[in-house]
C-alpha cells in the first residue's frame, strides 16, 4: 500500500510543487492570491508557511515510510530532469508517426525559435507597461512594440503554405538513398563476417550481417510509410491548421486591445463611451472591430484611434485570406503533396532493397525472413511486431523443420 501511495504521490506532488515554485518566482504570489479568494480569514497562515511545509513533510514521512519518502523527495527534486530525459522522450517514442507528420510545423518553429522568443518577450513587456504605467512616452513606445509581433505573425501565417518543408528535404534524401541502393553505392550487401557458433549451437553473428541490414531497412521503410499514412488519415494536420488560425485571431484581438488601451491612456479623449473601461472592455471593442459586430459601446473619436480601428479591420481581411486561401486550400494541398512524395520515396527505398535482395541472394523478402529466423529471431519478430503482424515460431521449437516457419507468411504475401 505504501508503494502504491508513493507512486501516486510522486506523480501528483512533483508537478504541483514545481508549478508552485515557478509561479511563485516568475509570475505572482500564488498562495496569497489563492487564500484571498478561498479563505481570506486565514491569510495569517502564510506567515508560518515553513512550519506548514514541515508538517506536511512529517505527515508524508509517517504515511509512506522512510524508503518511499526518500524516493518521493528525490523524485520531486529531480523532476525537471525526469520530465526532459524520460517522460517527454517516452511520449515522443510512442507518438513518432505524429512527429513525422508535424515535421513542417516543428521545423518552422525550430528555425525561428529565438526570434519568436524575442518578439513575444518584447510584446509581453509592452503589455505590462500599458497596464501599469502612466508615462506618456513610455506608453507610446509600448504601443509601438506591439506592431512587430502582429505584423511578423500575420506574414508568417500567409507564407505558411509555401514555406520550405523538412519533408521535402527528407524526400530528396530518400530518393538519393534509393538511387544509391539500386547502384550498389549506398548499401554493400557482400558478406563480410562469418557467423560464430555459440555454446548452445545457435549461430550468433559477430556483427550484423548484410542480410540482416537489408531485411531491417526494408521492413523499417514499410513500417514508417504505413504508420505515417495511418496518422495522415486522422486529419491531425487539418486540426493543427485550424487551431493555428484561431490562435492568430485571438492574438490579433489581444494585441489590438492593448493598443487601444494604450492609446486611451495616452489621450483620454481618444474613445467615446469608455466609462472607466480597462483591458477587458477594450478587448470586447477589439473583438467587435475584428468580427464586424457592434456589441461594445466604445467608439473611436480621434484620428489616431480611428487609424488603429481601420488597421484592425485590414487585419481582419488578412485573417480571412489566411483562412480561405492559405489554411483551407494551399497549405493543406502542399502538405498532402509533400507527404505523398515522402511515402512514395519510402516505397521506392523498399522496392530497391527488395530488388537488391533478389539479385544478391536469389531470395524474396519472405524467404529471407524465414532464413533469418534461425539466425536472429529477436530481430525478425521485433520487426513483425512493429508492423502489427504475429510472431513466427522458432525453427525446431516444436519439432518443425527450418522450412516450416514459411507457412505463417502466406497471409503476409496475400496482404
C-alpha positions as CSV (number, residue, x, y, z in Angstrom):
1,X,0.0,0.0,0.0
2,X,2.9,2.4,0.8
3,X,4.4,1.7,-2.6
4,X,1.1,2.5,-4.3
5,X,0.6,5.7,-2.4
6,X,4.2,6.6,-3.0
7,X,3.8,6.2,-6.8
8,X,0.6,8.3,-6.8
9,X,2.2,10.9,-4.6
10,X,5.3,11.2,-6.8
11,X,3.1,11.9,-9.9
12,X,0.9,14.4,-8.1
13,X,3.3,16.2,-5.7
14,X,6.2,16.7,-8.1
15,X,4.4,18.7,-10.9
16,X,2.3,20.6,-8.3
17,X,5.5,21.6,-6.3
18,X,7.3,22.8,-9.4
19,X,4.3,24.7,-10.8
20,X,4.0,26.4,-7.4
21,X,7.7,27.3,-7.4
22,X,7.7,28.6,-10.9
23,X,4.5,30.7,-10.4
24,X,5.8,32.0,-7.1
25,X,9.2,33.1,-8.5
26,X,8.2,34.2,-12.0
27,X,4.6,35.2,-12.1
28,X,2.8,36.2,-8.9
29,X,2.3,35.3,-5.2
30,X,0.1,32.3,-6.0
31,X,-0.5,31.1,-2.4
32,X,-1.5,34.6,-1.2
33,X,-3.9,35.1,-4.1
34,X,-5.5,31.7,-3.6
35,X,-6.1,32.3,0.1
36,X,-7.6,35.7,-0.6
37,X,-10.2,34.0,-2.9
38,X,-10.8,30.8,-0.9
39,X,-10.3,31.7,2.8
40,X,-9.3,35.4,3.3
41,X,-9.6,34.9,7.1
42,X,-6.6,32.5,7.1
43,X,-4.0,34.8,5.4
44,X,-2.1,34.7,8.7
45,X,-1.1,31.1,7.8
46,X,1.3,32.4,5.2
47,X,3.5,33.8,8.0
48,X,4.1,30.3,9.1
49,X,4.4,28.6,5.7
50,X,7.7,27.0,6.7
51,X,6.0,25.1,9.6
52,X,3.1,24.2,7.3
53,X,5.5,22.6,4.8
54,X,7.4,20.9,7.6
55,X,4.2,19.4,9.0
56,X,3.2,18.2,5.5
57,X,6.6,16.5,5.1
58,X,6.2,14.8,8.5
59,X,2.7,13.5,7.6
60,X,4.1,12.1,4.3
61,X,7.0,10.5,6.2
62,X,4.7,8.8,8.6
63,X,2.3,7.7,5.8
64,X,4.9,6.5,3.3
65,X,7.8,5.3,5.5
66,X,11.5,6.2,5.2
67,X,12.2,4.4,1.9
68,X,9.2,5.8,-0.1
69,X,9.6,9.3,1.4
70,X,13.2,9.5,0.3
71,X,12.1,8.3,-3.2
72,X,9.4,11.0,-3.2
73,X,11.9,13.7,-2.2
74,X,14.5,12.6,-4.8
75,X,11.7,12.5,-7.5
76,X,10.5,15.9,-6.6
77,X,14.0,17.4,-6.6
78,X,14.9,15.9,-10.0
79,X,11.5,16.2,-11.6
80,X,12.7,18.6,-14.4
81,X,15.3,16.0,-15.5
82,X,12.8,13.2,-15.3
83,X,10.4,15.2,-17.4
84,X,13.0,16.2,-20.0
85,X,15.0,13.0,-20.2
86,X,12.4,10.3,-19.6
87,X,8.7,11.3,-19.8
88,X,8.9,13.5,-22.9
89,X,11.2,11.1,-24.9
90,X,8.9,8.2,-23.9
91,X,5.9,10.1,-25.1
92,X,7.6,11.1,-28.4
93,X,8.8,7.5,-28.9
94,X,5.2,6.3,-28.7
95,X,3.9,9.0,-31.0
96,X,6.8,9.1,-33.5
97,X,4.4,9.0,-36.6
98,X,2.9,12.3,-35.3
99,X,6.3,13.8,-35.2
100,X,6.9,12.8,-38.8
101,X,3.5,14.3,-39.8
102,X,4.2,17.5,-37.9
103,X,7.8,17.9,-39.2
104,X,6.8,21.0,-41.2
105,X,5.4,22.8,-38.1
106,X,8.3,21.6,-35.9
107,X,10.9,22.6,-38.4
108,X,9.4,26.0,-38.9
109,X,9.2,26.6,-35.1
110,X,12.8,25.5,-34.5
111,X,14.1,27.7,-37.3
112,X,12.6,30.9,-35.8
113,X,12.7,30.0,-32.1
114,X,14.9,32.8,-31.0
115,X,13.2,35.5,-33.0
116,X,9.8,34.2,-31.7
117,X,11.1,34.4,-28.1
118,X,12.4,37.9,-28.6
119,X,9.1,39.1,-30.2
120,X,6.9,37.7,-27.5
121,X,9.1,38.9,-24.7
122,X,9.0,42.4,-26.2
123,X,5.2,42.3,-26.6
124,X,4.8,41.0,-23.0
125,X,6.8,43.8,-21.5
126,X,4.9,46.3,-23.7
127,X,1.6,44.9,-22.4
128,X,2.8,45.1,-18.8
129,X,3.8,48.8,-19.2
130,X,0.5,49.6,-20.9
131,X,-1.4,48.1,-17.9
132,X,0.8,49.6,-15.2
133,X,2.5,52.7,-16.5
134,X,1.1,56.3,-16.8
135,X,4.1,57.8,-18.5
136,X,3.1,59.2,-21.9
137,X,6.3,58.4,-23.8
138,X,6.7,55.0,-22.3
139,X,3.1,54.2,-23.4
140,X,3.8,55.4,-26.9
141,X,6.9,53.2,-27.0
142,X,5.0,50.2,-25.6
143,X,2.2,50.5,-28.2
144,X,4.8,50.7,-31.0
145,X,6.4,47.5,-29.6
146,X,3.2,45.6,-30.3
147,X,3.4,46.1,-34.0
148,X,6.4,43.8,-34.8
149,X,4.8,40.8,-33.3
150,X,1.5,41.3,-35.1
151,X,3.0,42.1,-38.5
152,X,5.5,39.2,-38.4
153,X,3.0,36.7,-37.2
154,X,0.5,37.6,-39.9
155,X,3.2,37.5,-42.6
156,X,4.4,34.1,-41.4
157,X,0.8,32.8,-41.4
158,X,0.4,33.9,-45.0
159,X,3.6,32.3,-46.1
160,X,2.9,29.0,-44.3
161,X,1.5,27.3,-47.4
162,X,4.6,28.0,-49.5
163,X,7.4,27.7,-46.9
164,X,10.1,25.0,-47.5
165,X,9.1,21.8,-45.7
166,X,11.5,19.4,-43.9
167,X,9.5,16.7,-45.6
168,X,10.8,17.9,-49.0
169,X,14.4,17.6,-47.8
170,X,13.7,14.1,-46.3
171,X,12.1,13.1,-49.6
172,X,15.1,14.2,-51.6
173,X,17.4,12.3,-49.2
174,X,15.3,9.1,-49.6
175,X,15.4,9.5,-53.3
176,X,19.2,9.7,-53.2
177,X,19.2,6.6,-50.9
178,X,17.1,4.7,-53.4
179,X,19.4,5.6,-56.3
180,X,22.4,4.6,-54.2
181,X,20.8,1.3,-53.2
182,X,20.0,0.5,-56.9
183,X,23.6,1.2,-58.0
184,X,25.2,-0.6,-55.0
185,X,26.9,2.6,-53.9
186,X,24.8,3.3,-50.8
187,X,24.5,-0.3,-49.3
188,X,27.1,-3.0,-49.6
189,X,25.5,-6.5,-49.4
190,X,28.6,-8.6,-49.7
191,X,29.1,-11.0,-46.8
192,X,32.0,-9.7,-44.6
193,X,31.7,-11.7,-41.4
194,X,31.1,-15.4,-40.8
195,X,28.7,-16.4,-38.1
196,X,30.2,-17.6,-34.8
197,X,28.7,-20.8,-33.3
198,X,27.8,-20.3,-29.6
199,X,27.8,-22.9,-26.9
200,X,24.1,-23.5,-27.5
201,X,24.9,-24.5,-31.1
202,X,23.0,-21.4,-32.3
203,X,24.5,-19.2,-35.0
204,X,25.3,-15.8,-33.4
205,X,26.8,-13.2,-35.8
206,X,29.7,-11.2,-34.5
207,X,28.3,-8.2,-36.3
208,X,25.0,-7.6,-38.1
209,X,25.2,-9.4,-41.4
210,X,24.4,-7.7,-44.7
211,X,21.2,-9.9,-44.9
212,X,20.0,-8.6,-41.6
213,X,20.8,-5.0,-42.5
214,X,18.9,-5.3,-45.8
215,X,16.0,-7.1,-44.2
216,X,15.8,-4.5,-41.4
217,X,15.9,-1.5,-43.7
218,X,13.2,-3.0,-46.0
219,X,10.9,-3.5,-43.1
220,X,11.6,-0.1,-41.5
221,X,10.8,1.7,-44.7
222,X,7.5,-0.1,-44.9
223,X,6.7,0.5,-41.2
224,X,7.3,4.2,-41.4
225,X,5.3,4.6,-44.6
226,X,2.4,2.6,-43.2
227,X,2.3,4.4,-39.8
228,X,2.6,7.9,-41.4
229,X,-0.2,7.1,-43.8
230,X,-2.4,5.9,-41.0
231,X,-1.8,9.1,-39.0
232,X,-2.5,11.2,-42.0
233,X,-5.9,9.7,-42.5
234,X,-6.9,11.1,-39.0
235,X,-6.5,14.7,-40.2
236,X,-4.4,15.8,-37.3
237,X,-2.7,18.4,-39.5
238,X,-6.0,19.9,-40.6
239,X,-6.8,20.4,-36.9
240,X,-3.4,22.0,-36.4
241,X,-4.1,24.4,-39.2
242,X,-7.5,25.4,-37.9
243,X,-6.0,25.8,-34.3
244,X,-3.2,28.0,-35.6
245,X,-5.7,30.2,-37.5
246,X,-7.8,30.5,-34.3
247,X,-4.7,31.4,-32.4
248,X,-4.0,34.1,-35.0
249,X,-7.5,35.6,-34.4
250,X,-7.0,35.6,-30.6
251,X,-3.5,37.1,-30.8
252,X,-4.7,39.8,-33.1
253,X,-7.6,40.7,-30.9
254,X,-5.5,40.8,-27.7
255,X,-2.7,42.9,-29.3
256,X,-5.2,45.4,-30.6
257,X,-6.9,45.5,-27.2
258,X,-3.6,46.5,-25.6
259,X,-3.0,49.0,-28.4
260,X,-6.5,50.6,-27.9
261,X,-5.9,50.7,-24.1
262,X,-2.5,52.3,-24.6
263,X,-4.0,55.0,-26.9
264,X,-6.7,55.7,-24.4
265,X,-4.2,56.2,-21.6
266,X,-2.1,58.4,-23.9
267,X,-5.1,60.5,-24.9
268,X,-8.1,60.0,-22.6
269,X,-10.5,61.6,-25.1
270,X,-9.5,59.2,-28.0
271,X,-12.5,57.0,-27.4
272,X,-16.1,57.7,-26.6
273,X,-18.3,55.9,-24.0
274,X,-15.3,54.4,-22.2
275,X,-16.8,54.7,-18.7
276,X,-13.6,53.6,-16.9
277,X,-13.1,50.5,-19.1
278,X,-9.9,48.6,-18.6
279,X,-8.3,45.8,-20.7
280,X,-11.4,43.6,-20.8
281,X,-13.6,46.5,-22.1
282,X,-11.1,47.2,-24.9
283,X,-10.8,43.5,-25.6
284,X,-14.6,43.5,-26.3
285,X,-14.1,46.5,-28.5
286,X,-11.3,44.8,-30.4
287,X,-13.4,41.7,-31.0
288,X,-16.2,43.9,-32.2
289,X,-13.9,45.6,-34.7
290,X,-12.3,42.3,-35.8
291,X,-15.6,40.5,-36.4
292,X,-17.6,43.5,-37.7
293,X,-20.1,43.4,-34.9
294,X,-21.5,46.3,-32.8
295,X,-21.8,45.0,-29.3
296,X,-19.3,47.2,-27.5
297,X,-20.3,50.8,-26.8
298,X,-16.8,52.1,-27.2
299,X,-16.1,54.1,-30.3
300,X,-13.0,55.8,-31.7
301,X,-13.1,59.6,-31.8
302,X,-9.7,61.0,-32.6
303,X,-7.8,60.4,-35.9
304,X,-5.2,58.1,-34.2
305,X,-7.9,55.9,-32.6
306,X,-9.7,55.7,-36.0
307,X,-6.5,54.7,-37.7
308,X,-6.0,51.9,-35.2
309,X,-9.5,50.7,-35.7
310,X,-9.1,50.7,-39.5
311,X,-5.8,48.9,-39.1
312,X,-7.7,46.2,-37.2
313,X,-10.3,46.0,-40.0
314,X,-7.5,45.5,-42.5
315,X,-6.0,42.7,-40.3
316,X,-9.4,41.0,-40.2
317,X,-9.4,40.9,-44.0
318,X,-5.9,39.4,-43.9
319,X,-7.1,36.8,-41.4
320,X,-9.9,35.9,-43.7
321,X,-7.5,35.5,-46.6
322,X,-5.3,33.2,-44.4
323,X,-8.4,31.1,-43.6
324,X,-9.8,30.7,-47.1
325,X,-6.7,30.8,-49.2
326,X,-3.7,29.6,-47.2
327,X,-5.2,27.3,-44.5
328,X,-8.2,25.7,-46.2
329,X,-6.6,25.3,-49.7
330,X,-3.0,25.9,-50.4
331,X,-1.5,24.8,-47.0
332,X,-3.5,21.5,-47.0
333,X,-2.7,20.7,-50.6
334,X,1.0,21.5,-50.1
335,X,1.2,19.3,-47.0
336,X,-0.7,16.4,-48.8
337,X,1.7,16.6,-51.8
338,X,4.8,16.6,-49.6
339,X,3.5,13.7,-47.6
340,X,2.6,11.7,-50.7
341,X,6.1,12.3,-52.1
342,X,7.6,11.3,-48.8
343,X,5.6,8.0,-48.7
344,X,6.5,7.3,-52.4
345,X,10.2,7.9,-51.6
346,X,10.0,5.4,-48.8
347,X,8.2,2.9,-51.0
348,X,10.9,3.4,-53.6
349,X,13.6,2.6,-51.0
350,X,11.7,-0.6,-50.0
351,X,11.4,-1.7,-53.7
352,X,15.0,-1.0,-54.4
353,X,16.0,-3.1,-51.3
354,X,13.8,-5.9,-52.4
355,X,15.3,-5.9,-55.9
356,X,18.9,-5.9,-54.5
357,X,17.9,-8.8,-52.1
358,X,16.6,-10.9,-55.0
359,X,19.6,-10.1,-57.2
360,X,22.2,-10.8,-54.4
361,X,20.8,-13.9,-52.8
362,X,18.1,-15.1,-55.2
363,X,15.5,-14.8,-52.3
364,X,12.3,-13.0,-51.9
365,X,11.9,-10.8,-48.8
366,X,9.6,-13.5,-47.2
367,X,12.1,-16.2,-48.0
368,X,14.9,-14.1,-46.5
369,X,12.8,-13.6,-43.4
370,X,12.5,-17.4,-42.9
371,X,16.2,-17.8,-43.4
372,X,17.0,-15.1,-40.8
373,X,14.5,-16.6,-38.3
374,X,17.1,-19.1,-37.1
375,X,19.9,-16.6,-37.2
376,X,18.3,-13.7,-35.3
377,X,14.7,-14.5,-34.2
378,X,14.5,-11.4,-32.0
379,X,15.2,-9.1,-35.0
380,X,12.6,-10.8,-37.2
381,X,9.8,-11.0,-34.6
382,X,10.6,-7.5,-33.3
383,X,10.1,-6.0,-36.8
384,X,7.0,-8.0,-37.3
385,X,5.5,-6.6,-34.1
386,X,6.3,-3.1,-35.3
387,X,4.0,-3.7,-38.3
388,X,1.3,-5.4,-36.2
389,X,2.0,-8.9,-37.6
390,X,2.1,-12.1,-35.4
391,X,5.4,-13.5,-34.4
392,X,6.8,-16.6,-36.2
393,X,7.7,-19.7,-34.2
394,X,11.3,-20.5,-33.8
395,X,12.5,-23.3,-36.2
396,X,12.8,-26.6,-34.4
397,X,11.0,-25.3,-31.3
398,X,8.0,-27.6,-31.8
399,X,9.8,-30.3,-33.8
400,X,9.3,-28.5,-37.1
401,X,12.0,-28.1,-39.7
402,X,13.6,-24.9,-40.9
403,X,11.3,-24.7,-43.9
404,X,8.1,-25.0,-41.9
405,X,8.1,-21.4,-40.5
406,X,7.3,-20.2,-44.0
407,X,3.7,-21.2,-43.5
408,X,2.6,-18.2,-41.4
409,X,3.9,-15.9,-44.2
410,X,1.1,-16.8,-46.6
411,X,-1.1,-14.2,-45.0
412,X,1.7,-11.7,-45.4
413,X,2.0,-12.4,-49.1
414,X,-1.7,-12.0,-49.6
415,X,-1.6,-8.8,-47.6
